[in-house]
Amino acid sequence: FRRRELAHGAAEVVERRWPPEQKVENQTHAFEVDGLVVDGEMWLTCGGERRHLRPGSTFHIARGAAHDESYGPKGARYWVARHSR
């Protein structure tokens, strides 16, 4: 994931870890995000669509898109690539 995203112009690729039952509501980013869940589970709500993401799931969040995140009973770990495109 890291190698591919950097080759496709990602400014950075970082690992994110979230604790169990964490909720992050109504946030935006000044960059686009492509992500890959590697452990745990999360729910991502963006553009009125709520997705349940598990290991192997990928996601994309457009620059400036408001979204909510919530994490399962074991939390979650995922890789995220930040793009300025």
C-alpha positions in Angstrom: 0.0 0.0 0.0 2.7 2.5 1.1 4.9 1.9 -2.0 1.9 2.1 -4.4 0.5 5.3 -2.9 3.8 7.1 -2.8 4.3 6.1 -6.5 0.9 7.6 -7.2 1.8 10.9 -5.7 0.9 10.6 -2.1 2.5 13.4 0.0 2.7 10.9 2.9 1.5 7.5 4.0 1.0 7.0 7.8 -0.4 4.3 10.1 -3.3 5.4 12.2 -4.5 3.6 15.3 -7.8 4.3 17.1 -8.9 3.0 20.5 -12.0 0.9 21.1 -15.3 2.6 20.7 -13.8 6.0 19.7 -16.0 8.3 17.7 -14.8 11.2 15.5 -17.7 13.3 14.2 -18.0 15.9 11.5 -14.4 16.3 10.4 -12.9 17.5 7.1 -9.3 17.4 5.7 -7.5 19.8 3.4 -6.2 16.8 1.4 -7.7 13.6 -0.3 -7.4 10.4 1.6 -7.0 6.8 0.4 -7.0 4.2 3.2 -6.6 0.5 3.9 -7.9 -1.1 7.1 -5.5 -3.7 8.4 -6.9 -4.5 11.9 -10.1 -4.1 13.8 -13.2 -2.4 12.3 -14.6 1.0 11.7 -17.7 2.7 10.3 -17.2 5.6 7.9 -20.0 7.9 7.0 -19.4 10.2 4.1 -21.9 11.8 1.7 -24.8 10.1 3.4 -23.4 6.6 2.9 -22.3 4.6 6.0 -19.8 1.8 5.4 -18.6 -0.9 7.7 -14.9 -1.5 7.1 -12.9 -4.5 8.1 -9.3 -5.7 7.4 -8.7 -5.5 3.7 -11.4 -2.8 3.1 -10.3 0.3 1.3 -11.8 3.8 1.4 -11.5 7.2 -0.3 -12.4 10.6 1.2 -12.3 13.6 -1.1 -10.7 16.8 0.0 -13.0 18.9 2.2 -15.7 16.1 2.4 -17.4 16.1 5.8 -17.3 12.6 7.4 -17.8 10.7 10.6 -15.8 7.8 11.9 -16.5 5.3 14.7 -14.4 2.3 15.8 -15.3 -1.1 17.0 -14.8 -2.9 20.3 -11.1 -3.6 19.4 -10.5 -0.2 17.9 -8.9 -0.1 14.4 -5.6 0.2 12.7 -5.3 1.4 9.1 -2.9 2.9 6.6 -3.8 6.3 5.1 -2.3 8.1 2.1 -2.7 11.8 2.0 -2.9 13.3 -1.5 -2.8 17.0 -2.6 -4.4 16.2 -6.0 
